[in-house]
Amino acid sequence: MSASKYCHVGLNLGDGNTSANEGAESLIFGFWIFLMTDLVIFALLFATYAAMSLHGVAEGPTPAQLFALKMPFIETLILLLSSFTFGMASLALKYSENRAALVAWLVATGVLGAIFVAMEISDFSSYITEDHAPPQRSGFLSAYYLLVGTHGIHVASGLIWMLVLLVQIAILGLIPDVKLRILRLALFWHMLDIVWVGIFTFVYLFGVSL
């Protein structure tokens, strides 16, 4: 059986590296399972938020009173742009051995992700200090901070993961194991973009219309 049959479609591991290509399939499949379980967690957080945003406002502000669309919209554009830059990094990984281009796109993604996290922290700080809406004030606010904060922690974790990979690229080079780690981070990052689009639509767009 030819080695090319085992080539992973998302990577350039080399036709001669049969063992790496064979191992890539099961590894990436297992990571997809992890992503699905992570999405289940977000689904539960969305369901909790849906209930609390309608019936758990107590004496606190409602979503329409608290949210404005300007900052979440900018954050959405930044995160979607980071998904594009990571897509360019994936193309550089697959179609060339140009380490400089790959690193440049990863750094750009990391900078955009860091800006997103900083803006999210600023939003939380503004809600707590200026709008007097800390998470303990109502069930709605607790559910909001839990949902959006969980996503923010995922993005921050992705940034740490990205930093570790940049160190590995510098020390180990683009060996198959490093390439597979970059691909898994790419899947993780794009998943977070999809979740954020859901948050922007369900939390912010629907929130200001209530």
PECORGI-V966847 format. One record per backbone hydrogen bond with DSSP energy under -0.5 kcal/mol. NH is the residue of the N-H (numbers start at 1). CO is the residue of the C=O. E is the energy in kcal/mol with one decimal. If there is no record, write none. Layout:
BEGIN
nh:co:e
NH:CO:E
NH:CO:E
END
This chain:
BEGIN
nh:co:e
5:2:-1.0
6:3:-1.7
7:4:-1.4
11:8:-1.5
17:14:-1.4
18:16:-1.4
21:17:-2.0
22:18:-2.6
23:19:-2.3
24:20:-1.5
25:21:-1.0
26:22:-0.8
27:23:-1.9
28:24:-2.7
29:25:-2.2
30:26:-2.4
31:27:-1.7
32:28:-2.1
33:29:-1.7
34:30:-1.8
35:31:-2.4
36:32:-2.2
37:33:-2.1
38:34:-2.1
39:35:-2.1
40:36:-1.5
41:37:-1.5
42:38:-1.8
43:39:-2.4
44:40:-2.1
45:41:-2.0
46:42:-2.7
47:43:-2.3
48:44:-2.4
49:45:-2.4
50:46:-2.6
51:47:-1.8
52:48:-2.5
53:49:-3.0
54:50:-0.6
54:51:-0.6
55:51:-2.3
56:52:-2.2
60:57:-2.3
66:62:-1.8
67:63:-2.8
72:68:-0.6
73:69:-2.2
74:70:-2.1
75:71:-2.7
76:72:-2.2
77:73:-2.2
78:74:-2.3
79:75:-2.5
80:76:-2.6
81:77:-2.3
82:78:-1.9
83:79:-1.5
84:80:-1.7
85:81:-2.4
86:82:-2.1
87:83:-1.9
88:84:-2.1
89:85:-1.9
90:86:-2.3
91:87:-1.9
92:88:-2.3
93:89:-2.1
94:90:-2.1
95:91:-2.7
96:92:-1.0
99:97:-1.4
102:98:-1.8
103:99:-2.7
104:100:-2.4
105:101:-2.3
106:102:-2.2
107:103:-2.8
108:104:-2.2
109:105:-2.1
110:106:-2.6
111:107:-2.5
112:108:-2.2
113:109:-2.6
114:110:-2.4
115:111:-2.2
116:112:-2.2
117:113:-2.4
118:114:-2.4
119:115:-2.4
120:116:-2.2
121:117:-2.5
122:118:-2.1
123:119:-2.2
124:120:-2.3
125:121:-2.5
126:122:-2.4
127:123:-2.6
128:124:-2.3
129:125:-2.8
130:126:-2.1
131:126:-1.5
133:127:-2.2
137:134:-1.7
138:135:-0.6
139:56:-0.9
140:56:-2.4
142:138:-2.2
143:139:-2.4
144:140:-2.3
145:141:-2.7
146:142:-1.9
147:143:-2.4
148:144:-2.6
149:145:-2.0
150:146:-2.0
151:147:-1.7
152:148:-2.3
153:149:-2.5
154:150:-1.8
155:151:-2.2
156:152:-2.6
157:153:-2.4
158:154:-2.3
159:155:-1.9
160:156:-2.0
161:157:-2.5
162:158:-2.4
163:159:-2.2
164:160:-2.3
165:161:-2.2
166:162:-2.2
167:163:-1.8
168:164:-2.2
169:165:-2.8
170:166:-1.9
171:167:-2.1
172:168:-3.2
173:168:-1.0
173:169:-0.9
175:173:-1.6
179:175:-2.2
180:176:-2.4
181:177:-1.7
182:178:-2.2
183:179:-2.2
184:180:-2.2
185:181:-2.3
186:182:-2.3
187:183:-2.2
188:184:-2.3
189:185:-2.9
190:186:-2.5
191:187:-2.0
192:188:-1.8
193:189:-1.7
194:190:-1.9
195:191:-2.4
196:192:-2.3
197:193:-2.1
198:194:-1.8
199:195:-2.3
200:196:-3.4
201:197:-2.3
202:198:-3.1
203:199:-2.5
204:199:-1.2
205:200:-2.6
206:201:-1.9
207:203:-0.5
208:204:-2.3
209:205:-0.7
210:206:-0.7
210:207:-1.0
END
